[in-house]
Amino acid sequence: MAAKPGPSGPVAAAAPVAAPATPQIQLIPASLEGALDAAEEAVDLLLDSGRAPGDVLVITTGEQHPWAAHELSFGEASYWAQHDVGDDVFYADAAVASRAGSRPVVVVAVNGGPDTAAATALPLAHARAGALLIVCGDPQQINSVLGAGV
């Protein structure tokens, strides 16, 4: 079968390859002690607004979220199986967050931990967030890691 000749005139340039979307960043000022509560409130608002639970990853830099601690009590395999199913909010400590996959929304609770925890967790969270990154913690610390004006 012969190919039909294309229209005469200039050839259209190929569409440029779209760069990956940069997630929107929201900062929720909170103390170290209040960062986890602020993250919980953010998750509740996301779910109340219609966001699917499997769209949300929560990362903590200090003390683990109680859900993560509970799930880890059944063993690492069970804990990561919950992540792989992907149908519920998943909570991860910053130390293991690199193992977590991308999700449309990532919430970070900067709730303590070593000084390097936020410096490691925030860029990772930014890379994992598809549409929205919500960071709960001290604005000065967060801005110094993610860049001024966040």
C-alpha positions as a Markdown table, in Angstrom:
| # | Residue | x | y | z |
|---|---|---|---|---|
| 1 | Met | 0.0 | 0.0 | 0.0 |
| 2 | Ala | 1.5 | 3.3 | -1.0 |
| 3 | Ala | 1.9 | 6.1 | 1.5 |
| 4 | Lys | -0.2 | 9.2 | 0.8 |
| 5 | Pro | 1.9 | 12.3 | 0.3 |
| 6 | Gly | 1.8 | 14.8 | 3.2 |
| 7 | Pro | 0.6 | 18.4 | 2.8 |
| 8 | Ser | 3.0 | 20.7 | 1.0 |
| 9 | Gly | 4.6 | 23.5 | 2.9 |
| 10 | Pro | 6.9 | 23.7 | 5.9 |
| 11 | Val | 7.2 | 20.6 | 8.1 |
| 12 | Ala | 5.9 | 21.1 | 11.6 |
| 13 | Ala | 8.6 | 20.8 | 14.3 |
| 14 | Ala | 8.3 | 17.9 | 16.7 |
| 15 | Ala | 6.5 | 18.8 | 19.9 |
| 16 | Pro | 9.0 | 19.6 | 22.6 |
| 17 | Val | 9.3 | 16.9 | 25.3 |
| 18 | Ala | 7.5 | 18.1 | 28.3 |
| 19 | Ala | 9.7 | 18.4 | 31.4 |
| 20 | Pro | 8.4 | 16.6 | 34.5 |
| 21 | Ala | 5.9 | 18.7 | 36.3 |
| 22 | Thr | 7.3 | 20.4 | 39.4 |
| 23 | Pro | 5.0 | 19.8 | 42.4 |
| 24 | Gln | 3.4 | 22.7 | 44.1 |
| 25 | Ile | 4.9 | 23.3 | 47.6 |
| 26 | Gln | 2.9 | 24.2 | 50.6 |
| 27 | Leu | 4.5 | 25.1 | 53.9 |
| 28 | Ile | 2.6 | 24.7 | 57.1 |
| 29 | Pro | 4.5 | 26.4 | 59.9 |
| 30 | Ala | 4.8 | 24.1 | 63.0 |
| 31 | Ser | 7.1 | 23.5 | 65.9 |
| 32 | Leu | 9.0 | 20.2 | 66.1 |
| 33 | Glu | 6.4 | 19.0 | 68.6 |
| 34 | Gly | 3.5 | 20.1 | 66.4 |
| 35 | Ala | 4.8 | 19.0 | 63.0 |
| 36 | Leu | 3.3 | 15.5 | 63.2 |
| 37 | Asp | -0.1 | 16.9 | 64.2 |
| 38 | Ala | 0.1 | 19.4 | 61.4 |
| 39 | Ala | 0.8 | 16.7 | 59.0 |
| 40 | Glu | -2.1 | 14.6 | 60.3 |
| 41 | Glu | -4.4 | 17.6 | 59.8 |
| 42 | Ala | -3.1 | 18.1 | 56.3 |
| 43 | Val | -3.8 | 14.4 | 55.4 |
| 44 | Asp | -7.3 | 14.7 | 56.9 |
| 45 | Leu | -8.0 | 17.8 | 54.7 |
| 46 | Leu | -6.6 | 16.0 | 51.6 |
| 47 | Leu | -8.9 | 13.0 | 52.2 |
| 48 | Asp | -11.9 | 15.2 | 53.1 |
| 49 | Ser | -11.4 | 17.1 | 49.8 |
| 50 | Gly | -11.6 | 13.8 | 47.8 |
| 51 | Arg | -8.0 | 12.9 | 47.5 |
| 52 | Ala | -7.6 | 9.1 | 47.4 |
| 53 | Pro | -5.7 | 7.6 | 50.4 |
| 54 | Gly | -3.3 | 5.8 | 48.1 |
| 55 | Asp | -2.3 | 9.2 | 46.6 |
| 56 | Val | -0.6 | 10.2 | 49.9 |
| 57 | Leu | 2.8 | 9.5 | 51.3 |
| 58 | Val | 3.8 | 10.9 | 54.7 |
| 59 | Ile | 7.5 | 11.1 | 55.7 |
| 60 | Thr | 8.6 | 11.9 | 59.3 |
| 61 | Thr | 12.1 | 13.1 | 60.1 |
| 62 | Gly | 12.0 | 12.4 | 63.8 |
| 63 | Glu | 9.8 | 10.1 | 65.7 |
| 64 | Gln | 7.9 | 7.6 | 63.5 |
| 65 | His | 4.2 | 8.1 | 62.9 |
| 66 | Pro | 2.2 | 5.7 | 65.2 |
| 67 | Trp | 0.8 | 3.9 | 62.1 |
| 68 | Ala | 4.3 | 3.1 | 60.8 |
| 69 | Ala | 5.4 | 1.9 | 64.2 |
| 70 | His | 2.3 | -0.3 | 64.5 |
| 71 | Glu | 2.7 | -1.8 | 61.0 |
| 72 | Leu | 6.4 | -2.4 | 61.5 |
| 73 | Ser | 5.5 | -4.4 | 64.6 |
| 74 | Phe | 4.3 | -7.1 | 62.1 |
| 75 | Gly | 7.6 | -7.1 | 60.3 |
| 76 | Glu | 9.3 | -5.2 | 57.4 |
| 77 | Ala | 7.8 | -7.5 | 54.7 |
| 78 | Ser | 4.2 | -6.8 | 55.8 |
| 79 | Tyr | 4.9 | -3.0 | 56.2 |
| 80 | Trp | 6.4 | -2.7 | 52.6 |
| 81 | Ala | 3.6 | -4.9 | 51.2 |
| 82 | Gln | 1.2 | -2.2 | 52.5 |
| 83 | His | 3.2 | 0.3 | 50.5 |
| 84 | Asp | 3.2 | -1.8 | 47.3 |
| 85 | Val | -0.6 | -2.3 | 47.4 |
| 86 | Gly | -0.8 | 1.5 | 47.3 |
| 87 | Asp | -4.4 | 1.8 | 48.4 |
| 88 | Asp | -3.9 | 3.7 | 51.7 |
| 89 | Val | -1.9 | 6.5 | 53.1 |
| 90 | Phe | 1.6 | 5.3 | 53.7 |
| 91 | Tyr | 3.8 | 6.5 | 56.5 |
| 92 | Ala | 7.6 | 6.2 | 56.3 |
| 93 | Asp | 10.5 | 7.4 | 58.4 |
| 94 | Ala | 13.0 | 9.6 | 56.5 |
| 95 | Ala | 15.7 | 6.9 | 57.0 |
| 96 | Val | 13.7 | 4.5 | 54.8 |
| 97 | Ala | 11.8 | 7.0 | 52.6 |
| 98 | Ser | 14.1 | 6.4 | 49.6 |
| 99 | Arg | 12.5 | 3.0 | 49.3 |
| 100 | Ala | 9.0 | 4.5 | 49.0 |
| 101 | Gly | 7.7 | 5.1 | 45.5 |
| 102 | Ser | 6.3 | 8.3 | 44.1 |
| 103 | Arg | 2.8 | 9.5 | 45.0 |
| 104 | Pro | 0.8 | 12.5 | 43.8 |
| 105 | Val | 1.0 | 14.0 | 47.3 |
| 106 | Val | 3.9 | 13.8 | 49.8 |
| 107 | Val | 3.5 | 15.3 | 53.3 |
| 108 | Val | 6.7 | 15.8 | 55.3 |
| 109 | Ala | 6.6 | 16.3 | 59.1 |
| 110 | Val | 9.9 | 17.9 | 60.1 |
| 111 | Asn | 9.5 | 16.6 | 63.7 |
| 112 | Gly | 13.1 | 16.3 | 64.8 |
| 113 | Gly | 15.7 | 13.7 | 64.2 |
| 114 | Pro | 19.3 | 14.3 | 63.3 |
| 115 | Asp | 20.2 | 17.6 | 61.6 |
| 116 | Thr | 20.7 | 15.7 | 58.3 |
| 117 | Ala | 17.2 | 14.2 | 58.4 |
| 118 | Ala | 15.4 | 17.2 | 56.9 |
| 119 | Ala | 18.2 | 17.9 | 54.5 |
| 120 | Thr | 17.9 | 14.4 | 53.2 |
| 121 | Ala | 14.1 | 14.0 | 53.4 |
| 122 | Leu | 13.0 | 17.2 | 51.8 |
| 123 | Pro | 14.8 | 16.9 | 48.4 |
| 124 | Leu | 13.7 | 13.2 | 48.3 |
| 125 | Ala | 10.1 | 14.2 | 49.1 |
| 126 | His | 10.2 | 16.8 | 46.4 |
| 127 | Ala | 11.4 | 14.2 | 43.9 |
| 128 | Arg | 8.6 | 11.7 | 45.0 |
| 129 | Ala | 5.8 | 14.3 | 44.9 |
| 130 | Gly | 3.9 | 14.3 | 41.7 |
| 131 | Ala | 1.5 | 17.2 | 42.2 |
| 132 | Leu | 1.9 | 18.5 | 45.7 |
| 133 | Leu | 4.5 | 18.6 | 48.5 |
| 134 | Ile | 3.3 | 19.7 | 51.9 |
| 135 | Val | 6.0 | 20.4 | 54.5 |
| 136 | Cys | 5.1 | 20.9 | 58.2 |
| 137 | Gly | 7.8 | 22.3 | 60.4 |
| 138 | Asp | 10.0 | 25.3 | 61.1 |
| 139 | Pro | 9.9 | 27.6 | 58.0 |
| 140 | Gln | 13.5 | 28.8 | 58.4 |
| 141 | Gln | 14.8 | 25.3 | 58.5 |
| 142 | Ile | 12.7 | 24.2 | 55.5 |
| 143 | Asn | 13.5 | 27.3 | 53.5 |
| 144 | Ser | 17.2 | 26.7 | 54.1 |
| 145 | Val | 16.9 | 23.2 | 52.7 |
| 146 | Leu | 14.4 | 23.8 | 49.8 |
| 147 | Gly | 15.4 | 27.3 | 48.9 |
| 148 | Ala | 14.2 | 30.7 | 50.0 |
| 149 | Gly | 10.7 | 31.7 | 49.5 |
| 150 | Val | 9.0 | 28.3 | 49.8 |
